[in-house]
Amino acid sequence: GCGEGGDIFGFVMKYEGVDFKESLKLLAGKAGVKLPEYKGKTAGEEEQLQMLLRINAFAARYYHEILMKSPTAETARAYVSSRGLTKETLEQWQIGYAPNDFHALEKALAGKQVNQFMLVTAGMSVKNESGNVYDRFRDRVSFPIFNYYGEVVGFSARVLKNDDAAAKYINSPETDIYHKSKILFGLNFAKQEIRKRDAVVIVEGQMDCIKAHQAGFANTVATSGTALAEDHLSILGRLTKNLFFCFDGDKAGLTAARRAGALALSAGFKIKMVVLEGAKDPDELISKDP
């Protein structure tokens, strides 16, 4: 209808905003075709990467199921409700609750041929100086972090109790499948809308991003507390050259916006700054008036 032409590889390249190698890998995965010559990794290394993805995917489903159904998640359900998140949003983003148990996920994975070493390698467990292994996320609301293709590669988890001794958010460490400088939170859900609108809104926090999508601003992504990097811009550049920065309204947010703006301008992007009035961040502004 639009006069565009090409084969299935060209279609995926345009639709997903990827290069030929990535489109080939994506289609091969869907068709069940192995491409050893394009992997660049040994069979053992590739198998380990797939195991890490499966562990993270299982954890996302497990935590989400607990949030939606378990009696132990009443406080967590009250929290997400107080933040204005709908059932549809919870399901779309697989938001969950990591129970207050040092070995909940480990026990849930028992019998699935996942050992403690793999859980630590996947970033889901921690090994202390004494050699004890335990779940990284406990008694926290969990937010899965997806890669460009919608695979769960990590988590950000928020504490429920106001405790000065505990970090408000803890995140997955860098792993073989999770690299902060290459991941923009929400991009897997936003990429088609970014292409459609030929613009992307960049916020700081996960909740800002989720609430923006829920309010209809589906071309929004988040830097998730890390500085905008060249790799982030390279990925966005496949989809659009128009960036709207909507960072927090405090001094730190302004400083981050200036740095990100300078980097984006030097990379040839067109930028605009969204100035918040009467709210400290996009989440609060949307809660007041979408």
C-alpha positions as CSV (number, residue, x, y, z in Angstrom):
1,G,0.0,0.0,0.0
2,C,2.8,2.4,0.8
3,G,5.0,1.2,-2.1
4,E,7.7,-0.2,0.2
5,G,9.4,-3.4,-1.1
6,G,11.9,-6.0,0.0
7,D,12.1,-9.5,1.5
8,I,11.3,-10.8,5.0
9,F,14.8,-9.7,6.3
10,G,14.3,-6.2,5.0
11,F,10.9,-6.1,6.6
12,V,12.2,-7.0,10.0
13,M,15.2,-4.6,9.6
14,K,12.7,-1.7,9.0
15,Y,10.0,-2.8,11.5
16,E,12.4,-3.6,14.4
17,G,15.0,-1.0,13.5
18,V,17.9,-3.5,13.4
19,D,20.7,-4.4,11.1
20,F,20.8,-7.5,8.8
21,K,22.7,-9.6,11.3
22,E,20.2,-8.9,14.0
23,S,17.2,-9.5,11.8
24,L,18.7,-12.9,10.7
25,K,19.2,-13.9,14.3
26,L,15.7,-12.9,15.3
27,L,14.1,-14.7,12.4
28,A,16.3,-17.8,12.9
29,G,15.1,-18.0,16.5
30,K,11.5,-17.9,15.5
31,A,12.0,-20.5,12.8
32,G,14.1,-22.8,15.0
33,V,17.1,-22.5,12.7
34,K,20.6,-22.6,14.2
35,L,23.2,-20.1,12.9
36,P,26.5,-21.2,14.4
37,E,28.5,-19.1,11.9
38,Y,26.8,-15.9,13.2
39,K,27.0,-16.6,16.9
40,G,30.6,-15.7,17.5
41,K,30.4,-17.8,20.7
42,T,31.0,-21.4,21.5
43,A,28.0,-23.8,21.9
44,G,28.6,-23.8,25.7
45,E,28.7,-20.0,25.9
46,E,25.5,-19.7,23.9
47,E,23.8,-22.3,26.0
48,Q,24.8,-20.4,29.2
49,L,23.3,-17.1,27.8
50,Q,20.1,-18.9,27.1
51,M,20.0,-20.3,30.6
52,L,20.5,-16.8,32.1
53,L,17.6,-15.5,30.0
54,R,15.4,-18.4,31.2
55,I,16.3,-17.8,34.8
56,N,15.3,-14.1,34.5
57,A,12.1,-14.9,32.6
58,F,11.1,-17.5,35.3
59,A,11.8,-15.0,38.1
60,A,9.7,-12.4,36.4
61,R,6.7,-14.8,36.1
62,Y,7.3,-16.1,39.6
63,Y,7.4,-12.7,41.3
64,H,4.4,-11.5,39.2
65,E,2.3,-14.5,40.2
66,I,3.1,-13.8,43.9
67,L,2.1,-10.1,43.6
68,M,-1.2,-10.9,41.9
69,K,-2.3,-13.9,44.0
70,S,-0.3,-14.5,47.2
71,P,-1.6,-13.5,50.6
72,T,2.0,-12.5,51.5
73,A,1.8,-9.7,48.9
74,E,-1.0,-7.7,50.5
75,T,1.4,-4.8,51.3
76,A,2.9,-4.9,47.9
77,R,-0.5,-4.8,46.2
78,A,-1.5,-1.9,48.4
79,Y,1.6,-0.1,47.3
80,V,1.2,-0.5,43.5
81,S,-2.5,0.5,43.9
82,S,-1.4,3.6,45.8
83,R,0.8,4.5,42.9
84,G,-2.1,4.3,40.5
85,L,-1.0,1.3,38.5
86,T,-3.8,-0.7,36.8
87,K,-4.1,-4.4,36.6
88,E,-3.4,-4.2,32.8
89,T,-0.2,-2.2,33.5
90,L,0.9,-4.7,36.1
91,E,0.5,-7.6,33.6
92,Q,2.0,-5.8,30.7
93,W,5.2,-4.9,32.6
94,Q,5.2,-8.1,34.7
95,I,5.5,-6.1,37.9
96,G,5.9,-8.5,40.8
97,Y,6.8,-9.0,44.4
98,A,9.9,-10.7,45.7
99,P,8.9,-12.4,49.0
100,N,10.7,-11.8,52.3
101,D,12.6,-15.0,52.1
102,F,16.3,-15.6,51.6
103,H,15.8,-18.6,49.4
104,A,12.3,-18.2,47.8
105,L,13.5,-18.1,44.2
106,E,16.1,-20.7,44.7
107,K,13.4,-23.1,46.1
108,A,11.0,-22.2,43.3
109,L,13.7,-23.2,40.8
110,A,14.5,-26.5,42.5
111,G,14.2,-29.4,40.1
112,K,14.8,-27.2,37.1
113,Q,18.6,-28.0,36.9
114,V,19.5,-24.5,38.0
115,N,22.3,-24.4,40.6
116,Q,23.5,-21.6,42.9
117,F,26.3,-20.7,40.6
118,M,23.9,-20.0,37.7
119,L,21.6,-18.0,40.0
120,V,24.6,-15.8,41.0
121,T,25.8,-15.5,37.4
122,A,22.3,-14.4,36.4
123,G,22.3,-11.7,39.0
124,M,19.4,-13.2,40.9
125,S,21.4,-14.4,43.9
126,V,24.2,-13.0,46.0
127,K,27.2,-14.9,47.4
128,N,28.7,-13.3,50.5
129,E,32.2,-13.4,51.9
130,S,31.3,-16.5,53.9
131,G,30.3,-18.3,50.8
132,N,26.6,-18.3,51.6
133,V,24.2,-17.8,48.6
134,Y,20.8,-16.1,49.0
135,D,18.2,-14.3,46.9
136,R,19.2,-10.8,45.8
137,F,15.6,-9.4,45.9
138,R,13.6,-9.8,49.1
139,D,10.4,-8.0,50.3
140,R,10.5,-5.6,47.4
141,V,8.3,-4.7,44.4
142,S,10.1,-6.0,41.3
143,F,10.3,-4.3,37.9
144,P,11.7,-6.6,35.2
145,I,14.1,-4.9,32.8
146,F,13.6,-6.0,29.2
147,N,16.0,-5.8,26.3
148,Y,15.1,-4.5,22.9
149,Y,13.5,-7.8,21.9
150,G,11.3,-8.1,25.1
151,E,13.5,-10.6,26.9
152,V,13.9,-10.1,30.7
153,V,17.6,-9.4,31.4
154,G,17.5,-7.9,34.9
155,F,15.4,-6.3,37.6
156,S,15.0,-3.2,39.6
157,A,13.3,-3.7,42.9
158,R,11.8,-1.1,45.3
159,V,11.7,-1.4,49.1
160,L,8.3,-1.3,50.6
161,K,9.2,-0.1,54.1
162,N,10.6,3.4,54.8
163,D,13.9,2.2,56.2
164,D,16.9,4.5,56.0
165,A,19.2,1.5,56.4
166,A,17.9,0.0,53.1
167,A,18.5,1.3,49.6
168,K,15.2,2.6,48.1
169,Y,16.0,0.7,44.9
170,I,18.4,-2.2,44.2
171,N,19.2,-3.3,40.7
172,S,20.6,-6.4,39.0
173,P,24.4,-6.2,38.5
174,E,26.1,-6.2,35.1
175,T,25.9,-9.7,33.7
176,D,26.5,-11.5,30.4
177,I,23.0,-10.5,29.3
178,Y,22.5,-7.2,31.1
179,H,24.6,-4.1,30.2
180,K,23.3,-0.8,31.6
181,S,24.8,1.3,28.9
182,K,23.0,-0.7,26.2
183,I,19.5,-1.0,27.8
184,L,16.8,1.7,27.9
185,F,13.9,0.7,30.2
186,G,10.6,0.4,28.3
187,L,12.1,0.5,24.8
188,N,10.7,-2.9,23.9
189,F,7.2,-1.5,24.5
190,A,7.9,2.0,23.0
191,K,9.8,1.2,19.8
192,Q,6.9,1.1,17.4
193,E,5.3,4.2,18.9
194,I,8.6,6.0,18.7
195,R,8.8,5.2,15.0
196,K,5.2,6.1,14.5
197,R,5.5,9.5,16.2
198,D,9.1,10.0,15.0
199,A,10.0,11.2,18.5
200,V,11.0,9.7,21.9
201,V,10.4,11.0,25.4
202,I,13.3,10.2,27.8
203,V,12.6,10.2,31.5
204,E,14.8,9.1,34.5
205,G,12.9,6.5,36.5
206,Q,11.1,3.3,35.8
207,M,7.9,4.5,37.5
208,D,8.0,7.7,35.4
209,C,8.2,5.5,32.2
210,I,5.4,3.1,33.3
211,K,3.0,5.8,34.3
212,A,3.7,7.7,31.0
213,H,2.8,4.6,29.0
214,Q,-0.3,4.0,31.1
215,A,-1.4,7.6,30.4
216,G,-1.0,7.2,26.7
217,F,2.6,8.4,26.1
218,A,3.7,5.1,24.7
219,N,6.9,6.5,23.1
220,T,8.6,7.0,26.5
221,V,11.7,5.3,27.7
222,A,13.8,5.6,30.9
223,T,17.5,5.8,31.6
224,S,16.8,4.1,34.9
225,G,19.2,6.2,37.0
226,T,22.2,5.8,34.8
227,A,23.6,8.5,32.5
228,L,22.5,8.5,28.9
229,A,25.3,6.8,26.9
230,E,26.4,6.7,23.3
231,D,25.1,3.2,22.9
232,H,21.7,4.4,24.1
233,L,21.7,7.1,21.4
234,S,22.9,4.6,18.8
235,I,19.9,2.4,19.5
236,L,17.4,5.3,19.5
237,G,19.0,6.7,16.3
238,R,17.6,3.7,14.4
239,L,14.1,4.8,15.3
240,T,14.1,8.6,15.4
241,K,16.4,11.7,15.6
242,N,13.9,13.7,17.8
243,L,14.4,13.5,21.5
244,F,12.3,15.0,24.3
245,F,14.1,15.1,27.6
246,C,11.7,15.0,30.6
247,F,14.0,14.6,33.6
248,D,13.2,15.3,37.2
249,G,12.7,19.0,38.1
250,D,15.4,19.1,40.8
251,K,19.0,20.3,40.4
252,A,20.3,16.7,39.7
253,G,17.7,16.3,37.0
254,L,18.7,19.5,35.3
255,T,22.3,18.6,35.4
256,A,21.6,15.2,33.9
257,A,19.5,16.8,31.2
258,R,22.3,19.2,30.3
259,R,24.8,16.4,29.9
260,A,22.5,14.2,28.0
261,G,21.5,17.0,25.7
262,A,25.0,18.0,24.9
263,L,25.8,14.3,24.1
264,A,22.7,14.0,21.9
265,L,23.4,17.3,20.0
266,S,27.0,16.2,19.3
267,A,25.5,12.9,17.8
268,G,23.3,14.8,15.5
269,F,19.9,14.6,17.3
270,K,17.3,17.3,17.6
271,I,16.4,17.9,21.2
272,K,13.7,19.6,23.3
273,M,13.4,19.9,27.1
274,V,10.1,19.4,28.8
275,V,9.9,21.7,31.8
276,L,7.9,20.4,34.7
277,E,5.7,22.8,36.6
278,G,4.0,22.0,39.9
279,A,5.6,18.5,40.0
280,K,8.9,17.0,40.9
281,D,8.9,14.3,38.3
282,P,6.8,13.0,35.4
283,D,5.1,10.4,37.7
284,E,3.8,13.1,40.0
285,L,2.7,15.3,37.1
286,I,0.7,12.4,35.5
287,S,-0.8,11.5,38.8
288,K,-2.1,15.0,39.2
289,D,-3.3,15.5,35.7
290,P,-2.5,13.1,32.8
